[in-house]
Amino acid sequence: MNREIFDSINGKLTPERELIQQTMQKIKNTAPSAQRTRTHHPALVAVAVLVCLSVTVSASANFSPSVYNLMQDVSPAVAQFFSPVRKSCEDNGIRMEVISAYIHEGTAEVYISMQDLTEDRIDESIDLFDSYDIRSHFDIAGHCERIGYDANRKTATFLITVTQHENGKEVDLRGQKIYFSVQSFLSRKNEQNNVPIAFDLANAESATEIRKLDNSGMEREIGVYYKGGSTLNMEDAETNVIVAPVNVLCTVNDTKVTAVAYYNGKLRVQVMTEHRLDKDAHEWIYLTDEDGETVQPYGTVDFLTYKDGVKIIGRDYIFDIPKAEIQNYKLYGDFITSEMLTKGNWKVSFRLENQ
């Protein structure tokens, strides 16, 4: 069914609110990238002087085929409620465009695309990481998620969801102005899973040196995780990490496995990452038993340190396995990093209006 026939049949149809809510939830549940939620208080945002374009279009104007097909895949009944916006901004050879918006009471759903006009810096693994910002003159909460990628057009599509609440109730967003900006994005993701770490755990000795994190200087604790959220029986382990020897056991992507030792009766596996903050380099270390079953860490301690002026994020993985049994386990890890960081200054403002 082509666009004209679709419009003539569905132009006067109004789906029930429940159907719309279920469909928008479907978008969130099927998104291939994690959501990052932002909460903002009223702030007047100064829009940078860029090559920003504003195009006035009618509600019946055509969307690009890839975006329109994506909206149709979600649901034709909801797709017809998205109004074209068509505001864009170009910087560093990349165009960011606000394609369309749909407002239902205190929630706004906005499609945004990013297209590489000159190179091949955008791919299916693009991640805005923590570089995007959603602001307005009123209290809002918002998140952005990647929902599609068109290789032929070198274009990635994102769905921004914005909500406003007052006294615990949703507030109508129609007529409100939104400022969306991106400072950088990551791409060319390199993911290696189930990587064996060549260390015989039977050789794990007691830690010969422990470093206490005093949290007052250049080196400090930045996060502690306990399995099940419990902090019981951990004593003061969250303030101590093992000291890695000179040798490196394993290097994958941007992560080095630097030490394996016992401390407080628990196995510690320490990793160091130089590019966790700028390349989203991260890992997850785990064990497998004799039956091949995965054993997750009991907890982790993240800490910040510096080496030759370079910021390094360290992490001690803690496994509650007695030393007498550790020979029955093997060490594995999943390692992820992004090979390309692209910087720019993309800013677009638009008013939320249903046409």
Long-range contacts (C-beta under 8 A, 24 or more apart in sequence): 3-62, 3-68, 6-76, 6-80, 7-60, 7-80, 10-76, 10-77, 10-80, 11-80, 13-77, 13-80, 15-77, 15-78, 17-104, 19-75, 19-77, 19-78, 20-77, 20-78, 20-81, 20-104, 23-74, 23-75, 23-77, 23-78, 24-78, 24-107, 24-109, 26-74, 26-75, 27-74, 27-109, 27-147, 27-159, 28-145, 28-161, 30-147, 31-145, 31-146, 31-147, 31-159, 32-146, 32-147, 33-127, 33-145, 33-146, 34-145, 35-143, 35-144, 35-145, 36-130, 36-143, 36-144, 37-141, 37-142, 37-143, 38-133, 38-134, 38-141, 38-142, 38-143, 39-139, 39-140, 39-141, 40-134, 40-135, 40-136, 40-139, 40-140, 40-141, 40-142, 41-139, 42-136, 42-137, 42-138, 42-139, 43-135, 43-136, 43-137, 44-137, 45-135, 45-179, 45-181, 45-349, 47-179, 47-347, 47-349, 48-345, 48-347, 50-89, 50-90, 50-91, 50-345, 50-346, 50-347, 51-89, 51-90, 51-91, 52-87, 52-88, 52-89, 52-90, 52-347, 52-348, 53-87, 53-88, 53-89, 53-90, 54-86, 54-87, 55-86, 55-87, 55-88, 56-86, 57-84, 57-86, 58-84, 58-355, 59-83, 59-84, 59-355, 61-86, 63-99, 63-100, 64-99, 64-113, 64-153, 66-148, 66-150, 66-153, 66-155, 66-157, 67-99, 67-100, 67-111, 67-113, 67-148, 67-157, 70-147, 70-148, 70-157, 71-100, 71-111, 78-102, 81-354, 82-109, 82-111, 83-353, 83-354, 83-355, 84-355, 85-110, 85-350, 87-348, 87-349, 87-350, 88-348, 89-346, 89-347, 89-348, 90-117, 91-344, 91-345, 91-346, 92-342, 92-343, 92-344, 92-345, 93-117, 93-118, 93-119, 94-118, 94-121, 94-122, 94-342, 94-344, 94-346, 96-182, 96-346, 96-348, 97-348, 98-180, 98-348, 98-350, 99-157, 101-350, 101-352, 101-353, 101-354, 102-354, 103-172, 103-173, 103-174, 103-352, 103-353, 103-354, 105-170, 105-172, 105-173, 106-163, 106-164, 106-165, 106-169, 106-170, 106-171, 106-172, 106-173, 107-161, 107-162, 107-163, 107-170, 107-173, 108-160, 108-161, 108-162, 108-163, 108-173, 108-178, 108-352, 109-159, 109-160, 109-161, 110-159, 110-160, 110-161, 110-162, 110-178, 110-180, 110-350, 110-352, 111-157, 111-158, 111-159, 111-160, 112-144, 112-157, 112-158, 112-159, 112-160, 112-180, 112-348, 113-155, 113-156, 113-157, 113-158, 114-155, 114-156, 114-158, 114-182, 114-185, 114-346, 115-153, 115-154, 115-155, 115-156, 116-154, 116-155, 120-154, 121-187, 121-340, 121-342, 122-149, 122-154, 122-155, 122-156, 122-185, 122-187, 123-149, 123-151, 123-187, 123-188, 124-149, 124-151, 124-156, 125-186, 125-187, 125-188, 125-189, 125-338, 126-156, 126-185, 126-186, 126-187, 127-185, 127-186, 127-187, 127-189, 127-280, 127-338, 128-158, 128-182, 128-185, 128-186, 129-184, 129-185, 129-186, 129-280, 131-182, 131-183, 131-184, 131-185, 132-180, 132-181, 132-182, 132-183, 133-179, 133-180, 133-181, 133-182, 133-183, 134-160, 134-162, 134-178, 134-179, 134-180, 135-178, 135-179, 135-180, 135-181, 136-162, 136-176, 136-177, 136-178, 136-179, 137-176, 137-177, 138-164, 138-171, 138-176, 139-164, 139-165, 139-166, 140-164, 141-165, 162-352, 173-352, 174-352, 174-353, 174-354, 175-351, 175-352, 175-353, 176-351, 176-352, 177-349, 177-350, 177-351, 177-352, 178-349, 178-350, 178-351, 178-352, 179-347, 179-348, 179-349, 180-347, 180-348, 180-349, 180-350, 181-345, 181-346, 181-347, 181-348, 182-344, 182-346, 183-343, 183-344, 183-345, 183-346, 184-341, 184-342, 184-343, 184-344, 185-341, 185-342, 186-279, 186-280, 186-338, 186-340, 186-341, 186-342, 187-338, 187-339, 187-340, 187-342, 188-338, 188-339, 188-340, 189-336, 189-337, 189-338, 189-339, 190-253, 190-336, 190-337, 190-338, 190-339, 191-334, 191-335, 191-336, 192-252, 192-253, 192-334, 192-335, 192-336, 193-334, 193-335, 194-332, 194-334, 195-252, 195-332, 195-333, 195-334, 195-335, 196-330, 196-331, 196-332, 197-249, 197-250, 197-257, 197-285, 197-331, 197-332, 197-333, 198-249, 198-250, 199-249, 199-250, 199-257, 199-260, 199-331, 200-327, 201-260, 201-267, 201-287, 201-326, 201-327, 201-329, 201-330, 201-331, 202-326, 202-327, 204-260, 204-261, 204-262, 204-267, 204-323, 204-326, 205-261, 205-262, 206-261, 206-262, 206-263, 207-242, 207-243, 207-259, 207-261, 207-262, 207-263, 207-268, 208-243, 208-261, 209-242, 209-243, 210-240, 210-241, 210-242, 210-243, 210-263, 211-240, 211-241, 211-242, 211-243, 212-239, 212-240, 213-239, 213-240, 213-241, 213-303, 214-239, 215-239, 218-304, 218-305, 218-306, 219-303, 219-304, 219-305, 219-306, 220-303, 220-304, 221-301, 221-302, 221-303, 222-302, 222-303, 222-304, 222-313, 223-300, 223-301, 223-302, 224-299, 224-300, 224-301, 224-302, 225-299, 225-300, 225-302, 226-298, 226-299, 227-296, 227-297, 227-298, 227-299, 234-299, 235-264, 237-263, 237-264, 237-266, 237-299, 237-301, 237-318, 238-301, 240-301, 241-268, 241-270, 241-301, 241-303, 241-314, 241-316, 242-268, 242-270, 242-316, 244-270, 244-272, 250-333, 252-283, 252-333, 252-335, 253-281, 253-335, 253-336, 253-337, 254-279, 254-281, 254-337, 255-281, 255-282, 255-283, 255-333, 255-335, 255-337, 257-285, 257-333, 260-331, 262-323, 265-322, 265-323, 266-298, 266-318, 266-319, 266-320, 266-321, 267-318, 267-319, 267-321, 267-323, 267-326, 268-316, 268-317, 268-318, 268-319, 269-316, 269-317, 269-319, 269-331, 270-314, 270-315, 270-316, 270-317, 271-314, 271-315, 271-317, 271-333, 272-312, 272-313, 272-314, 273-312, 273-313, 273-314, 273-315, 274-310, 274-311, 274-312, 275-337, 276-313, 277-311, 277-313, 278-341, 279-337, 279-338, 279-339, 279-341, 280-336, 280-337, 280-338, 281-335, 281-336, 281-337, 281-338, 282-335, 282-336, 282-337, 283-333, 283-334, 283-335, 283-336, 284-333, 284-334, 285-317, 285-331, 285-332, 285-333, 286-332, 286-333, 287-319, 287-321, 287-329, 287-330, 287-331, 287-332, 288-329, 288-330, 288-332, 289-328, 289-329, 290-328, 295-319, 295-321, 295-329
